[in-house]
Amino acid sequence: MGGLQTTAVIILIALLALLALIVFRKPTKFVLKLLLSTVLGFIALFVLNFLGGLIGIFIAVNWINAAIVGILGLPGIALLLLIEWLSWL
């Protein structure tokens, strides 16, 4: 009987997990999209620092800056450059 109860519990947990995925599908999509945007922001910052090093442009590569660049795109890069420029004044 112990094996049957264990199997029933595993099936119940799997069904509850499936139900949770269905209910939280949209928020999960949002989180995954945000994560992908942040990764793309990291890549953009690395490229910017590589190419910008030739003319003296540097933006710190961290999670916050990557999320800003990933979410806002080109305006995010402009915002970070503006903040960096204002810190030099």
N, CA, C and O atoms as a Tinker XYZ file with bonds, in Angstrom:
   356  protein
     1  N      0.812000   -1.188000    0.000000    73     2
     2  CA     0.000000    0.000000    0.000000    64     1     3
     3  C      0.859000    1.256000    0.000000    63     2     4     5
     4  O      0.431000    2.285000   -0.523000    81     3
     5  N      2.026000    1.202000    0.558000    73     3     6
     6  CA     2.885000    2.381000    0.648000    64     5     7
     7  C      3.270000    2.918000   -0.722000    63     6     8     9
     8  O      3.333000    4.132000   -0.917000    81     7
     9  N      3.533000    2.013000   -1.687000    73     7    10
    10  CA     3.907000    2.431000   -3.032000    64     9    11
    11  C      2.761000    3.117000   -3.754000    63    10    12    13
    12  O      2.974000    4.066000   -4.508000    81    11
    13  N      1.537000    2.635000   -3.523000    73    11    14
    14  CA     0.362000    3.223000   -4.157000    64    13    15
    15  C      0.098000    4.621000   -3.621000    63    14    16    17
    16  O     -0.258000    5.524000   -4.377000    81    15
    17  N      0.273000    4.801000   -2.314000    73    15    18
    18  CA     0.083000    6.122000   -1.713000    64    17    19
    19  C      1.137000    7.097000   -2.221000    63    18    20    21
    20  O      0.823000    8.255000   -2.495000    81    19
    21  N      2.370000    6.649000   -2.351000    73    19    22
    22  CA     3.440000    7.503000   -2.849000    64    21    23
    23  C      3.151000    7.934000   -4.281000    63    22    24    25
    24  O      3.344000    9.097000   -4.636000    81    23
    25  N      2.691000    7.004000   -5.094000    73    23    26
    26  CA     2.355000    7.320000   -6.484000    64    25    27
    27  C      1.203000    8.329000   -6.533000    63    26    28    29
    28  O      1.227000    9.256000   -7.342000    81    27
    29  N      0.217000    8.155000   -5.691000    73    27    30
    30  CA    -0.925000    9.075000   -5.655000    64    29    31
    31  C     -0.477000   10.477000   -5.245000    63    30    32    33
    32  O     -0.943000   11.468000   -5.807000    81    31
    33  N      0.415000   10.559000   -4.282000    73    31    34
    34  CA     0.931000   11.858000   -3.841000    64    33    35
    35  C      1.727000   12.514000   -4.961000    63    34    36    37
    36  O      1.589000   13.719000   -5.176000    81    35
    37  N      2.550000   11.767000   -5.676000    73    35    38
    38  CA     3.344000   12.317000   -6.781000    64    37    39
    39  C      2.430000   12.838000   -7.883000    63    38    40    41
    40  O      2.667000   13.912000   -8.436000    81    39
    41  N      1.370000   12.065000   -8.205000    73    39    42
    42  CA     0.419000   12.509000   -9.232000    64    41    43
    43  C     -0.307000   13.769000   -8.774000    63    42    44    45
    44  O     -0.502000   14.689000   -9.568000    81    43
    45  N     -0.703000   13.822000   -7.525000    73    43    46
    46  CA    -1.375000   15.000000   -6.988000    64    45    47
    47  C     -0.467000   16.225000   -7.033000    63    46    48    49
    48  O     -0.915000   17.311000   -7.400000    81    47
    49  N      0.785000   16.066000   -6.669000    73    47    50
    50  CA     1.743000   17.178000   -6.714000    64    49    51
    51  C      1.953000   17.635000   -8.155000    63    50    52    53
    52  O      2.026000   18.836000   -8.417000    81    51
    53  N      2.051000   16.696000   -9.086000    73    51    54
    54  CA     2.217000   17.045000  -10.499000    64    53    55
    55  C      1.008000   17.816000  -11.013000    63    54    56    57
    56  O      1.169000   18.787000  -11.752000    81    55
    57  N     -0.186000   17.406000  -10.639000    73    55    58
    58  CA    -1.398000   18.113000  -11.058000    64    57    59
    59  C     -1.460000   19.515000  -10.453000    63    58    60    61
    60  O     -1.842000   20.469000  -11.131000    81    59
    61  N     -1.089000   19.639000   -9.195000    73    59    62
    62  CA    -1.064000   20.958000   -8.559000    64    61    63
    63  C     -0.016000   21.869000   -9.208000    63    62    64    65
    64  O     -0.252000   23.064000   -9.380000    81    63
    65  N      1.132000   21.306000   -9.564000    73    63    66
    66  CA     2.159000   22.092000  -10.245000    64    65    67
    67  C      1.669000   22.551000  -11.609000    63    66    68    69
    68  O      1.914000   23.690000  -12.006000    81    67
    69  N      0.978000   21.672000  -12.331000    73    67    70
    70  CA     0.419000   22.030000  -13.629000    64    69    71
    71  C     -0.635000   23.125000  -13.476000    63    70    72    73
    72  O     -0.677000   24.060000  -14.275000    81    71
    73  N     -1.463000   23.017000  -12.479000    73    71    74
    74  CA    -2.465000   24.038000  -12.209000    64    73    75
    75  C     -1.801000   25.378000  -11.877000    63    74    76    77
    76  O     -2.246000   26.426000  -12.347000    81    75
    77  N     -0.759000   25.345000  -11.085000    73    75    78
    78  CA    -0.039000   26.573000  -10.737000    64    77    79
    79  C      0.578000   27.207000  -11.975000    63    78    80    81
    80  O      0.553000   28.429000  -12.118000    81    79
    81  N      1.129000   26.397000  -12.869000    73    79    82
    82  CA     1.692000   26.931000  -14.109000    64    81    83
    83  C      0.622000   27.588000  -14.971000    63    82    84    85
    84  O      0.864000   28.627000  -15.586000    81    83
    85  N     -0.543000   26.991000  -15.014000    73    83    86
    86  CA    -1.635000   27.571000  -15.800000    64    85    87
    87  C     -2.090000   28.892000  -15.186000    63    86    88    89
    88  O     -2.303000   29.868000  -15.906000    81    87
    89  N     -2.240000   28.930000  -13.877000    73    87    90
    90  CA    -2.709000   30.138000  -13.204000    64    89    91
    91  C     -1.675000   31.258000  -13.302000    63    90    92    93
    92  O     -2.034000   32.409000  -13.549000    81    91
    93  N     -0.400000   30.934000  -13.110000    73    91    94
    94  CA     0.660000   31.948000  -13.088000    64    93    95
    95  C      1.381000   32.069000  -14.427000    63    94    96    97
    96  O      2.532000   32.503000  -14.471000    81    95
    97  N      0.729000   31.696000  -15.498000    73    95    98
    98  CA     1.372000   31.684000  -16.810000    64    97    99
    99  C      1.806000   33.074000  -17.250000    63    98   100   101
   100  O      2.938000   33.254000  -17.699000    81    99
   101  N      0.942000   34.036000  -17.130000    73    99   102
   102  CA     1.285000   35.391000  -17.560000    64   101   103
   103  C      2.404000   35.988000  -16.717000    63   102   104   105
   104  O      3.354000   36.524000  -17.289000    81   103
   105  N      2.344000   35.926000  -15.393000    73   103   106
   106  CA     3.471000   36.464000  -14.626000    64   105   107
   107  C      4.787000   35.739000  -14.934000    63   106   108   109
   108  O      5.850000   36.358000  -14.925000    81   107
   109  N      4.719000   34.438000  -15.206000    73   107   110
   110  CA     5.924000   33.685000  -15.527000    64   109   111
   111  C      6.490000   34.168000  -16.853000    63   110   112   113
   112  O      7.704000   34.315000  -16.995000    81   111
   113  N      5.610000   34.418000  -17.831000    73   111   114
   114  CA     6.061000   34.955000  -19.109000    64   113   115
   115  C      6.738000   36.309000  -18.908000    63   114   116   117
   116  O      7.760000   36.594000  -19.532000    81   115
   117  N      6.168000   37.143000  -18.037000    73   115   118
   118  CA     6.745000   38.453000  -17.767000    64   117   119
   119  C      8.130000   38.329000  -17.157000    63   118   120   121
   120  O      9.058000   39.028000  -17.564000    81   119
   121  N      8.270000   37.448000  -16.193000    73   119   122
   122  CA     9.563000   37.256000  -15.531000    64   121   123
   123  C     10.590000   36.716000  -16.515000    63   122   124   125
   124  O     11.735000   37.168000  -16.522000    81   123
   125  N     10.195000   35.754000  -17.347000    73   123   126
   126  CA    11.132000   35.213000  -18.333000    64   125   127
   127  C     11.517000   36.263000  -19.368000    63   126   128   129
   128  O     12.671000   36.317000  -19.793000    81   127
   129  N     10.572000   37.093000  -19.777000    73   127   130
   130  CA    10.869000   38.174000  -20.726000    64   129   131
   131  C     11.815000   39.188000  -20.088000    63   130   132   133
   132  O     12.743000   39.665000  -20.742000    81   131
   133  N     11.591000   39.519000  -18.824000    73   131   134
   134  CA    12.466000   40.440000  -18.116000    64   133   135
   135  C     13.871000   39.856000  -17.982000    63   134   136   137
   136  O     14.857000   40.575000  -18.143000    81   135
   137  N     13.969000   38.573000  -17.693000    73   135   138
   138  CA    15.264000   37.909000  -17.580000    64   137   139
   139  C     15.995000   37.922000  -18.915000    63   138   140   141
   140  O     17.194000   38.196000  -18.963000    81   139
   141  N     15.285000   37.628000  -19.998000    73   139   142
   142  CA    15.892000   37.656000  -21.328000    64   141   143
   143  C     16.351000   39.067000  -21.679000    63   142   144   145
   144  O     17.438000   39.243000  -22.229000    81   143
   145  N     15.538000   40.071000  -21.368000    73   143   146
   146  CA    15.923000   41.457000  -21.631000    64   145   147
   147  C     17.170000   41.840000  -20.848000    63   146   148   149
   148  O     18.034000   42.551000  -21.363000    81   147
   149  N     17.270000   41.378000  -19.619000    73   147   150
   150  CA    18.440000   41.684000  -18.798000    64   149   151
   151  C     19.692000   41.030000  -19.377000    63   150   152   153
   152  O     20.757000   41.647000  -19.399000    81   151
   153  N     19.577000   39.805000  -19.839000    73   151   154
   154  CA    20.721000   39.130000  -20.467000    64   153   155
   155  C     21.149000   39.878000  -21.717000    63   154   156   157
   156  O     22.343000   40.067000  -21.951000    81   155
   157  N     20.182000   40.305000  -22.525000    73   155   158
   158  CA    20.513000   41.093000  -23.715000    64   157   159
   159  C     21.131000   42.435000  -23.328000    63   158   160   161
   160  O     21.996000   42.950000  -24.035000    81   159
   161  N     20.686000   42.998000  -22.204000    73   159   162
   162  CA    21.287000   44.235000  -21.694000    64   161   163
   163  C     22.745000   44.028000  -21.307000    63   162   164   165
   164  O     23.584000   44.891000  -21.566000    81   163
   165  N     23.053000   42.887000  -20.687000    73   163   166
   166  CA    24.443000   42.552000  -20.358000    64   165   167
   167  C     25.293000   42.511000  -21.620000    63   166   168   169
   168  O     26.391000   43.066000  -21.663000    81   167
   169  N     24.776000   41.852000  -22.635000    73   167   170
   170  CA    25.518000   41.740000  -23.891000    64   169   171
   171  C     25.739000   43.123000  -24.493000    63   170   172   173
   172  O     26.835000   43.433000  -24.960000    81   171
   173  N     24.700000   43.951000  -24.480000    73   171   174
   174  CA    24.817000   45.300000  -25.026000    64   173   175
   175  C     25.845000   46.122000  -24.252000    63   174   176   177
   176  O     26.605000   46.881000  -24.852000    81   175
   177  N     25.877000   45.980000  -22.935000    73   175   178
   178  CA    26.857000   46.725000  -22.132000    64   177   179
   179  C     28.277000   46.257000  -22.423000    63   178   180   181
   180  O     29.191000   47.078000  -22.504000    81   179
   181  N     28.475000   44.961000  -22.580000    73   179   182
   182  CA    29.808000   44.457000  -22.917000    64   181   183
   183  C     30.265000   44.990000  -24.272000    63   182   184   185
   184  O     31.415000   45.401000  -24.431000    81   183
   185  N     29.355000   44.980000  -25.246000    73   183   186
   186  CA    29.696000   45.498000  -26.578000    64   185   187
   187  C     29.980000   46.991000  -26.500000    63   186   188   189
   188  O     30.945000   47.473000  -27.093000    81   187
   189  N     29.145000   47.723000  -25.770000    73   187   190
   190  CA    29.355000   49.168000  -25.621000    64   189   191
   191  C     30.688000   49.468000  -24.958000    63   190   192   193
   192  O     31.398000   50.380000  -25.381000    81   191
   193  N     31.033000   48.720000  -23.933000    73   191   194
   194  CA    32.301000   48.958000  -23.249000    64   193   195
   195  C     33.485000   48.579000  -24.130000    63   194   196   197
   196  O     34.533000   49.224000  -24.080000    81   195
   197  N     33.318000   47.532000  -24.937000    73   195   198
   198  CA    34.399000   47.130000  -25.830000    64   197   199
   199  C     34.640000   48.201000  -26.897000    63   198   200   201
   200  O     35.771000   48.636000  -27.112000    81   199
   201  N     33.566000   48.615000  -27.553000    73   199   202
   202  CA    33.696000   49.622000  -28.602000    64   201   203
   203  C     33.890000   51.027000  -28.026000    63   202   204   205
   204  O     34.624000   51.837000  -28.592000    81   203
   205  N     33.240000   51.307000  -26.915000    73   203   206
   206  CA    33.357000   52.624000  -26.291000    64   205   207
   207  C     34.716000   52.866000  -25.666000    63   206   208   209
   208  O     35.104000   54.014000  -25.451000    81   207
   209  N     35.447000   51.796000  -25.370000    73   207   210
   210  CA    36.791000   51.951000  -24.816000    64   209   211
   211  C     37.719000   52.669000  -25.774000    63   210   212   213
   212  O     38.700000   53.281000  -25.353000    81   211
   213  N     37.414000   52.599000  -27.053000    73   211   214
   214  CA    38.230000   53.281000  -28.054000    64   213   215
   215  C     38.085000   54.796000  -27.964000    63   214   216   217
   216  O     39.008000   55.531000  -28.316000    81   215
   217  N     36.926000   55.266000  -27.491000    73   215   218
   218  CA    36.717000   56.711000  -27.391000    64   217   219
   219  C     36.512000   57.177000  -25.951000    63   218   220   221
   220  O     36.198000   58.345000  -25.718000    81   219
   221  N     36.685000   56.287000  -25.000000    73   219   222
   222  CA    36.639000   56.669000  -23.591000    64   221   223
   223  C     35.275000   56.564000  -22.936000    63   222   224   225
   224  O     35.051000   57.175000  -21.891000    81   223
   225  N     34.365000   55.812000  -23.516000    73   223   226
   226  CA    33.038000   55.612000  -22.914000    64   225   227
   227  C     33.051000   54.300000  -22.138000    63   226   228   229
   228  O     33.483000   53.266000  -22.646000    81   227
   229  N     32.568000   54.362000  -20.896000    73   227   230
   230  CA    32.514000   53.160000  -20.063000    64   229   231
   231  C     31.283000   53.234000  -19.185000    63   230   232   233
   232  O     31.043000   54.252000  -18.535000    81   231
   233  N     30.504000   52.173000  -19.158000    73   231   234
   234  CA    29.361000   52.031000  -18.252000    64   233   235
   235  C     29.574000   50.745000  -17.478000    63   234   236   237
   236  O     29.861000   49.698000  -18.060000    81   235
   237  N     29.432000   50.828000  -16.158000    73   235   238
   238  CA    29.631000   49.648000  -15.318000    64   237   239
   239  C     28.656000   48.538000  -15.723000    63   238   240   241
   240  O     27.490000   48.800000  -16.018000    81   239
   241  N     29.143000   47.309000  -15.734000    73   239   242
   242  CA    28.313000   46.154000  -16.084000    64   241   243
   243  C     27.844000   45.515000  -14.775000    63   242   244   245
   244  O     28.622000   44.877000  -14.064000    81   243
   245  N     26.558000   45.699000  -14.473000    73   243   246
   246  CA    25.956000   45.071000  -13.303000    64   245   247
   247  C     24.486000   44.781000  -13.614000    63   246   248   249
   248  O     23.990000   45.160000  -14.675000    81   247
   249  N     23.795000   44.116000  -12.700000    73   247   250
   250  CA    22.418000   43.697000  -12.949000    64   249   251
   251  C     21.491000   44.880000  -13.160000    63   250   252   253
   252  O     20.616000   44.826000  -14.024000    81   251
   253  N     21.660000   45.939000  -12.395000    73   251   254
   254  CA    20.764000   47.093000  -12.510000    64   253   255
   255  C     20.924000   47.762000  -13.864000    63   254   256   257
   256  O     19.935000   48.030000  -14.547000    81   255
   257  N     22.167000   48.036000  -14.259000    73   255   258
   258  CA    22.410000   48.659000  -15.560000    64   257   259
   259  C     21.943000   47.758000  -16.699000    63   258   260   261
   260  O     21.389000   48.240000  -17.688000    81   259
   261  N     22.163000   46.465000  -16.563000    73   259   262
   262  CA    21.729000   45.531000  -17.602000    64   261   263
   263  C     20.202000   45.511000  -17.710000    63   262   264   265
   264  O     19.664000   45.455000  -18.816000    81   263
   265  N     19.510000   45.557000  -16.589000    73   263   266
   266  CA    18.045000   45.586000  -16.617000    64   265   267
   267  C     17.547000   46.882000  -17.243000    63   266   268   269
   268  O     16.584000   46.866000  -18.010000    81   267
   269  N     18.193000   48.011000  -16.923000    73   267   270
   270  CA    17.808000   49.294000  -17.515000    64   269   271
   271  C     17.977000   49.252000  -19.025000    63   270   272   273
   272  O     17.077000   49.646000  -19.766000    81   271
   273  N     19.128000   48.775000  -19.482000    73   271   274
   274  CA    19.386000   48.691000  -20.920000    64   273   275
   275  C     18.456000   47.664000  -21.571000    63   274   276   277
   276  O     17.954000   47.899000  -22.670000    81   275
   277  N     18.224000   46.547000  -20.914000    73   275   278
   278  CA    17.356000   45.513000  -21.474000    64   277   279
   279  C     15.915000   45.957000  -21.600000    63   278   280   281
   280  O     15.243000   45.612000  -22.572000    81   279
   281  N     15.431000   46.717000  -20.633000    73   279   282
   282  CA    14.038000   47.157000  -20.659000    64   281   283
   283  C     13.857000   48.370000  -21.560000    63   282   284   285
   284  O     12.926000   48.413000  -22.365000    81   283
   285  N     14.739000   49.355000  -21.431000    73   283   286
   286  CA    14.569000   50.599000  -22.172000    64   285   287
   287  C     15.248000   50.604000  -23.536000    63   286   288   289
   288  O     14.892000   51.404000  -24.402000    81   287
   289  N     16.215000   49.726000  -23.735000    73   287   290
   290  CA    16.920000   49.690000  -25.017000    64   289   291
   291  C     17.867000   50.858000  -25.181000    63   290   292   293
   292  O     18.593000   51.208000  -24.250000    81   291
   293  N     17.867000   51.470000  -26.371000    73   291   294
   294  CA    18.759000   52.585000  -26.672000    64   293   295
   295  C     18.551000   53.777000  -25.724000    63   294   296   297
   296  O     19.537000   54.377000  -25.293000    81   295
   297  N     17.309000   54.141000  -25.387000    73   295   298
   298  CA    17.138000   55.210000  -24.401000    64   297   299
   299  C     17.758000   54.863000  -23.035000    63   298   300   301
   300  O     18.196000   55.754000  -22.308000    81   299
   301  N     17.792000   53.581000  -22.694000    73   299   302
   302  CA    18.434000   53.165000  -21.446000    64   301   303
   303  C     19.932000   53.407000  -21.482000    63   302   304   305
   304  O     20.523000   53.834000  -20.490000    81   303
   305  N     20.548000   53.134000  -22.631000    73   303   306
   306  CA    21.979000   53.419000  -22.782000    64   305   307
   307  C     22.212000   54.912000  -22.671000    63   306   308   309
   308  O     23.147000   55.351000  -22.002000    81   307
   309  N     21.360000   55.702000  -23.328000    73   307   310
   310  CA    21.489000   57.160000  -23.261000    64   309   311
   311  C     21.327000   57.656000  -21.825000    63   310   312   313
   312  O     22.055000   58.547000  -21.387000    81   311
   313  N     20.379000   57.082000  -21.099000    73   311   314
   314  CA    20.166000   57.461000  -19.698000    64   313   315
   315  C     21.394000   57.155000  -18.853000    63   314   316   317
   316  O     21.820000   57.990000  -18.056000    81   315
   317  N     21.966000   55.966000  -19.019000    73   315   318
   318  CA    23.152000   55.598000  -18.247000    64   317   319
   319  C     24.349000   56.476000  -18.615000    63   318   320   321
   320  O     25.138000   56.850000  -17.747000    81   319
   321  N     24.482000   56.802000  -19.898000    73   319   322
   322  CA    25.572000   57.703000  -20.313000    64   321   323
   323  C     25.374000   59.093000  -19.723000    63   322   324   325
   324  O     26.340000   59.735000  -19.313000    81   323
   325  N     24.130000   59.561000  -19.679000    73   323   326
   326  CA    23.841000   60.863000  -19.080000    64   325   327
   327  C     24.164000   60.861000  -17.589000    63   326   328   329
   328  O     24.754000   61.814000  -17.079000    81   327
   329  N     23.785000   59.811000  -16.902000    73   327   330
   330  CA    24.079000   59.705000  -15.463000    64   329   331
   331  C     25.591000   59.664000  -15.246000    63   330   332   333
   332  O     26.103000   60.299000  -14.324000    81   331
   333  N     26.307000   58.919000  -16.094000    73   331   334
   334  CA    27.766000   58.848000  -15.984000    64   333   335
   335  C     28.380000   60.219000  -16.239000    63   334   336   337
   336  O     29.303000   60.629000  -15.535000    81   335
   337  N     27.871000   60.929000  -17.244000    73   335   338
   338  CA    28.395000   62.254000  -17.568000    64   337   339
   339  C     28.124000   63.237000  -16.423000    63   338   340   341
   340  O     28.988000   64.049000  -16.090000    81   339
   341  N     26.925000   63.169000  -15.818000    73   339   342
   342  CA    26.597000   64.058000  -14.704000    64   341   343
   343  C     27.458000   63.772000  -13.471000    63   342   344   345
   344  O     27.725000   64.674000  -12.678000    81   343
   345  N     27.885000   62.541000  -13.313000    73   343   346
   346  CA    28.724000   62.212000  -12.153000    64   345   347
   347  C     30.127000   62.823000  -12.300000    63   346   348   349
   348  O     30.839000   62.980000  -11.308000    81   347
   349  N     30.520000   63.163000  -13.523000    73   347   350
   350  CA    31.827000   63.776000  -13.733000    64   349   351
   351  C     31.812000   65.278000  -13.490000    63   350   352   353
   352  O     32.872000   65.893000  -13.366000    81   351
   353  N     30.608000   65.887000  -13.419000    73   351   354
   354  CA    30.522000   67.338000  -13.209000    64   353   355
   355  C     30.776000   67.726000  -11.789000    63   354   356
   356  O     30.739000   68.911000  -11.457000    81   355
